[in-house]
Amino acid sequence: TARIASAVYDRVCRLAMDYQSAEDEVRIVSRTAPLAAAAVGSRGVEAVVAAVRDSRTHPEVRTGSSVRGAIDLVLVAHELAGLRELPTLEPSVSLDAAQLALSGRIRLREGSSRSPEEVVRELWERHLAPLAEGADTGPGGSGDQPAPTEDPGKA
């Protein structure tokens, strides 16, 4: 890349835009991935969005994740939970989903001694782990999602 000449720069308009509000990002995630968002639950979506937003202001992160990271995190958590037959907020599910969705999206500052995976784990511990601790982590329990009905043939 190269800097453009000042004569060209003088002919360009610049519009600076920031990210959406947290409430708008929650709505975006919920509308883009409705089944996954329902499986994670409203508190889970809010925690995912908070973790992603936190990646943008983390002192060791040069470039944080956009709302696409939050969308992918709930999608991956939903699919992983189904494959593993565990709740979406089960720590092993939500942490793996966070690693898959976010570790490739963040760029660390020069001189950081940590890996992206370590930073993602910190964000997960700050925002998602507390939900997992407070949720029913038995089969089907994510706090917001109902437990599956028992199969009458398995008595």
C-alpha positions in Angstrom: 0.0 0.0 0.0 1.1 3.6 -0.5 -0.2 6.9 0.7 -2.3 8.8 -1.8 -1.1 12.2 -3.0 -2.5 15.2 -1.2 -4.1 16.4 -4.4 -6.1 13.2 -4.6 -6.8 13.1 -0.9 -8.2 16.6 -1.2 -10.9 15.3 -3.6 -12.1 12.5 -1.3 -14.8 12.6 1.3 -14.3 10.6 4.5 -17.0 9.1 6.6 -16.0 7.6 9.9 -18.4 5.0 11.3 -18.3 3.2 14.6 -19.8 -0.2 15.6 -23.4 -0.6 16.4 -24.7 -0.4 20.0 -24.6 -3.6 22.1 -28.4 -3.7 21.8 -28.3 -3.6 18.0 -25.6 -6.3 17.9 -27.8 -8.5 20.1 -30.7 -8.0 17.6 -28.4 -8.7 14.7 -27.2 -12.0 16.2 -30.7 -13.0 17.1 -32.1 -12.2 13.6 -29.2 -13.7 11.7 -29.1 -16.9 13.6 -32.5 -17.3 15.3 -32.3 -21.0 16.1 -28.8 -20.8 17.5 -29.6 -17.7 19.4 -32.7 -19.4 20.9 -30.5 -22.4 21.9 -28.0 -20.1 23.6 -30.7 -18.0 25.2 -31.0 -14.3 25.5 -28.5 -14.0 28.4 -26.1 -16.2 26.3 -26.4 -13.9 23.3 -25.8 -10.9 25.4 -22.7 -12.5 26.9 -21.4 -13.5 23.5 -21.9 -9.9 22.2 -20.2 -8.5 25.3 -17.2 -10.8 24.8 -16.9 -9.8 21.1 -17.3 -6.1 22.0 -14.6 -6.6 24.7 -12.2 -7.9 22.1 -12.3 -4.5 20.4 -11.1 -2.7 23.5 -8.8 -5.4 25.0 -5.4 -3.8 25.7 -3.5 -6.6 23.9 -5.7 -6.7 20.8 -5.0 -4.4 17.9 -8.1 -5.5 15.9 -11.0 -7.1 17.6 -13.9 -9.1 16.1 -17.0 -7.6 14.4 -20.5 -8.8 15.0 -19.8 -11.6 12.6 -17.7 -13.2 15.3 -20.7 -13.2 17.6 -22.9 -14.7 15.0 -20.4 -17.5 14.3 -19.9 -18.1 18.0 -23.6 -18.8 18.6 -23.9 -20.9 15.4 -20.9 -23.0 16.4 -22.0 -23.4 20.0 -25.4 -24.6 18.8 -24.0 -27.1 16.3 -21.3 -28.3 18.8 -23.9 -28.7 21.5 -26.0 -30.9 19.2 -23.0 -33.0 18.2 -21.9 -33.5 21.8 -25.4 -33.8 23.2 -24.6 -31.1 25.8 -26.1 -27.7 26.6 -24.9 -24.7 24.6 -23.5 -23.0 27.6 -21.6 -26.1 28.9 -18.1 -24.8 29.4 -16.5 -27.3 27.0 -19.0 -26.3 24.3 -18.9 -22.5 24.7 -15.1 -22.3 25.1 -14.5 -24.4 22.0 -17.0 -22.4 20.1 -15.4 -19.1 21.2 -12.0 -20.4 20.2 -13.2 -21.5 16.8 -15.2 -18.3 16.1 -12.8 -15.7 17.5 -9.2 -16.8 17.6 -8.7 -16.2 13.9 -10.6 -12.9 13.9 -8.5 -11.0 16.4 -5.1 -9.5 15.8 -2.8 -8.9 18.7 -0.6 -5.9 19.2 3.1 -6.1 18.4 5.0 -7.3 21.5 2.1 -9.2 23.1 3.4 -12.3 24.8 0.1 -14.1 24.6 -1.6 -16.0 21.8 -5.0 -15.2 20.3 -6.3 -18.4 22.0 -5.2 -17.1 25.4 -6.9 -13.8 24.9 -10.1 -15.5 23.7 -10.0 -17.7 26.8 -9.8 -14.6 28.9 -12.8 -13.1 27.2 -14.7 -16.3 27.6 -13.8 -16.5 31.3 -15.0 -12.9 31.8 -18.3 -13.1 29.9 -19.4 -16.7 29.2 -18.0 -18.8 32.0 -20.1 -17.1 34.7 -23.3 -18.0 32.7 -22.1 -21.7 32.5 -21.6 -21.7 36.3 -25.0 -20.3 37.0 -26.8 -22.5 34.4 -28.1 -26.0 34.8 -25.3 -27.8 32.9 -27.0 -31.1 32.9 -28.4 -32.5 29.6 -30.5 -29.8 27.9 -29.9 -27.1 30.5 -28.5 -23.8 29.3 -30.4 -21.6 31.6 -32.9 -20.5 28.9 -33.5 -23.6 27.0 -35.9 -26.3 28.2 -34.7 -29.7 29.2 -35.6 -32.5 26.8 -38.6 -34.6 27.6 -37.8 -38.0 28.9 -38.2 -40.9 26.4 -40.9 -43.2 27.8 -39.2 -46.2 26.3 -36.1 -45.6 28.5 -37.5 -46.3 31.9 
